[in-house]
């Protein structure tokens, strides 16, 4: 019976009919789809901010408080007056505020992983890097908010950047780009960490010394010699110098080049490490 059925089926197929080849299975995601997936995940991150506005406190309240307090508390002691201190403070506080904001990236990633959110992402037909890249792209909105508020507060208390609008704009872009690069480091810490509290503690323990001794609040030339030597290996030091030169009209210099090259190197090193760690532990 089965033989007769099979023979009839074979006779019903024309001999000249072409059989469509079976496509080969592949787990490689094209670049265009990777970008689209990353943007979708970034949109998800923005929706999280919309539904949890308390996550914006560190980029709204902190820039206002830090800028005002440092200006009026240390202005007379360090700069002689508040007005003389602002050209030193505002570029430094801008770098310090935004780059510390990047620490939240690792903490939030650890929280999402602990809740099982990333386990669901792994079951979707999306690029593996998109979940991480999307989260980091969404955080760039937070960096922009912190940048704008810091500059506005500086202008309100009397800061007048000699570099003009272009200098402030370029300095802001440098800070956002470099903070995005640094956030890959904290993403790796978040993926490999054991708890959100631990990730935050480790990140802050590293960032606070780097930012405070970088010359953000006082000129490095007034610091001990050993600390000045350490600053030559401190990436935040070059960011502060680059932004200070741009905003105060000193133009483009080697510090700007070091900052941008450093950002590219950090992403090239830590993005693959983060994705590999995520694939292993998520």
C-alpha positions as CSV (number, residue, x, y, z in Angstrom):
1,X,0.0,0.0,0.0
2,X,2.7,2.4,0.9
3,X,4.7,1.5,-2.2
4,X,1.8,2.3,-4.5
5,X,1.3,5.6,-2.7
6,X,4.9,6.6,-3.0
7,X,5.0,5.7,-6.7
8,X,1.9,7.8,-7.4
9,X,3.4,10.7,-5.6
10,X,6.7,10.5,-7.5
11,X,4.7,10.4,-10.8
12,X,2.8,13.5,-9.9
13,X,6.0,15.6,-9.7
14,X,7.2,16.8,-13.1
15,X,10.7,15.7,-13.9
16,X,11.8,19.2,-14.9
17,X,10.6,20.8,-11.7
18,X,13.4,22.4,-9.7
19,X,13.6,21.6,-6.0
20,X,14.3,24.7,-3.9
21,X,17.5,24.2,-1.9
22,X,17.2,24.0,1.9
23,X,18.9,27.1,3.4
24,X,21.8,26.5,5.7
25,X,21.2,27.3,9.3
26,X,23.4,30.1,10.7
27,X,23.6,31.8,14.0
28,X,25.3,34.9,12.6
29,X,23.3,38.1,12.8
30,X,23.9,40.7,10.1
31,X,25.2,44.1,11.1
32,X,22.0,45.9,10.1
33,X,19.9,43.6,12.3
34,X,22.4,44.1,15.2
35,X,22.0,47.8,15.0
36,X,18.2,47.6,14.8
37,X,18.2,45.2,17.8
38,X,20.4,47.5,19.8
39,X,18.2,50.5,19.1
40,X,15.1,48.5,20.2
41,X,16.8,47.7,23.4
42,X,17.8,51.3,23.9
43,X,14.2,52.3,23.5
44,X,13.3,49.7,26.2
45,X,15.8,51.5,28.4
46,X,14.2,54.8,27.8
47,X,10.8,53.3,28.6
48,X,12.3,52.2,31.9
49,X,13.3,55.8,32.7
50,X,9.8,56.9,31.8
51,X,8.2,54.5,34.2
52,X,10.9,54.9,36.9
53,X,11.8,58.6,36.9
54,X,13.7,58.2,40.2
55,X,16.5,56.7,38.1
56,X,17.1,60.2,36.9
57,X,17.8,61.7,40.3
58,X,21.5,61.3,40.0
59,X,21.6,63.2,36.7
60,X,19.1,65.9,37.7
61,X,19.6,66.7,41.4
62,X,23.3,65.8,41.7
63,X,24.6,68.2,39.0
64,X,22.7,71.1,40.5
65,X,23.8,70.4,44.1
66,X,27.4,69.6,43.3
67,X,28.0,72.6,41.0
68,X,26.4,75.1,43.4
69,X,28.1,73.7,46.5
70,X,31.6,73.3,45.1
71,X,31.4,76.8,43.6
72,X,30.3,78.6,46.8
73,X,32.1,76.5,49.3
74,X,35.5,76.2,47.6
75,X,35.5,79.1,45.3
76,X,37.0,81.6,47.7
77,X,39.5,79.1,49.2
78,X,40.8,77.7,45.9
79,X,40.2,80.4,43.2
80,X,40.2,83.5,45.4
81,X,36.6,84.2,44.4
82,X,33.7,82.3,43.0
83,X,34.0,84.0,39.6
84,X,37.7,83.2,39.3
85,X,37.1,79.6,40.3
86,X,34.3,78.9,37.8
87,X,36.6,78.4,34.7
88,X,38.4,75.7,36.7
89,X,35.3,74.1,38.3
90,X,32.7,73.9,35.6
91,X,34.7,71.8,33.1
92,X,35.9,69.6,36.0
93,X,32.5,69.2,37.6
94,X,31.0,68.4,34.2
95,X,33.5,65.5,33.7
96,X,33.1,64.3,37.3
97,X,29.3,64.3,37.3
98,X,28.8,62.6,33.9
99,X,31.5,60.0,34.3
100,X,30.3,58.9,37.7
101,X,26.9,58.7,36.3
102,X,28.2,55.9,34.0
103,X,28.7,53.7,37.2
104,X,24.9,53.2,37.2
105,X,25.2,51.2,34.0
106,X,26.9,48.2,35.7
107,X,24.5,48.4,38.7
108,X,21.4,48.3,36.6
109,X,22.7,45.5,34.4
110,X,23.4,43.4,37.5
111,X,19.8,44.1,38.7
112,X,18.3,43.1,35.4
113,X,20.4,39.9,35.3
114,X,19.4,39.0,38.9
115,X,15.7,39.4,37.9
116,X,16.1,37.1,35.0
117,X,15.4,39.7,32.3
118,X,18.5,38.8,30.3
119,X,17.6,35.1,30.4
120,X,14.5,36.0,28.3
121,X,16.6,38.1,25.9
122,X,18.8,35.0,25.3
123,X,15.8,33.1,24.0
124,X,15.0,35.7,21.4
125,X,16.4,35.7,17.8
126,X,18.4,38.8,18.4
127,X,22.1,39.8,18.4
128,X,23.6,38.9,21.7
129,X,25.4,42.2,22.0
130,X,22.2,44.2,21.5
131,X,20.9,43.7,25.1
132,X,24.2,45.2,26.4
133,X,24.7,47.9,23.7
134,X,21.0,49.0,24.0
135,X,21.3,49.5,27.7
136,X,24.5,51.5,27.3
137,X,23.0,53.6,24.5
138,X,20.0,54.4,26.6
139,X,22.3,55.6,29.4
140,X,23.7,58.2,27.0
141,X,20.4,60.1,27.4
142,X,21.2,60.3,31.1
143,X,24.7,61.7,30.3
144,X,23.2,64.3,28.0
145,X,20.8,65.4,30.8
146,X,23.6,65.7,33.3
147,X,25.8,67.6,30.9
148,X,23.1,70.1,30.0
149,X,22.1,70.8,33.6
150,X,25.7,71.2,34.8
151,X,26.3,73.8,32.1
152,X,23.1,75.6,32.8
153,X,23.8,75.8,36.5
154,X,27.3,77.1,35.7
155,X,25.9,79.8,33.5
156,X,23.3,80.8,36.1
157,X,26.0,81.4,38.8
158,X,28.2,83.4,36.5
159,X,30.4,81.2,34.3
160,X,31.1,82.6,30.9
161,X,33.0,80.1,28.7
162,X,35.5,81.9,26.5
163,X,35.4,79.0,24.1
164,X,31.9,80.0,23.1
165,X,29.0,77.8,22.1
166,X,31.2,75.6,19.8
167,X,33.8,75.0,22.6
168,X,31.1,74.0,25.0
169,X,29.4,71.7,22.5
170,X,32.6,69.9,21.6
171,X,33.5,69.5,25.2
172,X,30.0,68.1,25.9
173,X,30.4,65.6,23.1
174,X,33.8,64.5,24.4
175,X,32.4,63.9,27.9
176,X,29.4,61.9,26.6
177,X,31.5,59.8,24.2
178,X,34.2,59.0,26.8
179,X,31.5,58.2,29.4
180,X,29.9,55.8,27.0
181,X,33.3,54.1,26.6
182,X,33.9,53.9,30.3
183,X,30.4,52.5,30.8
184,X,31.6,49.3,29.1
185,X,34.1,48.8,32.0
186,X,31.2,49.0,34.5
187,X,29.1,46.8,32.3
188,X,31.8,44.1,32.6
189,X,31.9,44.6,36.4
190,X,28.1,44.4,36.4
191,X,28.0,41.2,34.4
192,X,30.7,39.5,36.5
193,X,29.7,40.9,39.9
194,X,27.7,39.0,42.4
195,X,25.3,41.7,43.5
196,X,24.2,45.2,42.5
197,X,25.4,46.6,45.8
198,X,28.8,45.1,45.3
199,X,29.1,46.4,41.8
200,X,28.2,49.9,42.9
201,X,30.7,49.8,45.8
202,X,33.6,48.6,43.6
203,X,32.8,51.2,40.9
204,X,32.6,54.1,43.3
205,X,35.8,53.0,45.1
206,X,37.6,53.3,41.8
207,X,36.0,56.4,40.4
208,X,36.1,58.7,43.3
209,X,39.9,58.8,43.7
210,X,40.4,59.1,39.9
211,X,38.0,62.0,39.6
212,X,39.1,63.9,42.7
213,X,42.8,63.8,41.9
214,X,42.3,64.4,38.2
215,X,42.4,68.2,38.7
216,X,38.6,68.5,38.4
217,X,38.4,70.7,41.4
218,X,42.0,72.0,42.0
219,X,44.9,72.4,39.6
220,X,47.1,69.3,39.4
221,X,50.2,71.6,39.7
222,X,49.3,72.2,43.4
223,X,49.3,68.5,44.2
224,X,52.3,66.4,45.5
225,X,54.7,65.2,42.9
226,X,53.8,61.5,43.3
227,X,50.1,62.3,42.7
228,X,51.0,64.4,39.6
229,X,52.9,61.4,38.2
230,X,49.9,59.1,38.8
231,X,47.7,61.5,36.9
232,X,49.6,60.8,33.7
233,X,48.0,57.4,33.8
234,X,44.6,58.7,34.8
235,X,42.2,58.9,31.9
236,X,39.9,61.3,33.7
237,X,42.9,63.7,33.9
238,X,43.0,64.0,30.2
239,X,39.3,64.4,29.9
240,X,39.3,67.3,32.4
241,X,42.2,69.0,30.6
242,X,40.5,68.6,27.2
243,X,37.2,70.0,28.4
244,X,38.8,72.8,30.3
245,X,40.8,73.9,27.2
246,X,37.8,73.7,24.9
247,X,35.4,75.6,27.2
248,X,37.9,78.2,28.2
249,X,39.1,79.0,24.7
250,X,42.4,77.3,24.7
251,X,41.5,75.3,21.6
252,X,42.2,71.7,20.6
253,X,45.2,69.9,22.0
254,X,46.8,66.6,22.7
255,X,44.6,66.0,25.7
256,X,41.6,65.8,23.4
257,X,43.3,63.3,21.1
258,X,44.3,61.2,24.1
259,X,40.8,61.2,25.4
260,X,39.2,60.1,22.1
261,X,41.9,57.5,21.3
262,X,41.5,56.2,24.9
263,X,37.7,55.9,24.4
264,X,38.2,53.9,21.2
265,X,40.7,51.6,22.9
266,X,38.5,51.0,25.9
267,X,35.5,50.0,23.8
268,X,37.7,47.8,21.6
269,X,38.9,45.9,24.7
270,X,36.0,45.9,27.1
271,X,33.0,45.4,24.7
272,X,34.2,41.9,23.6
273,X,35.1,41.0,27.1
274,X,31.7,42.1,28.4
275,X,29.8,40.2,25.7
276,X,31.8,37.1,26.3
277,X,31.2,37.3,30.1
278,X,27.5,38.0,29.5
279,X,27.2,34.9,27.2
280,X,28.9,32.8,29.9
281,X,27.0,34.0,32.9
282,X,23.7,35.5,31.8
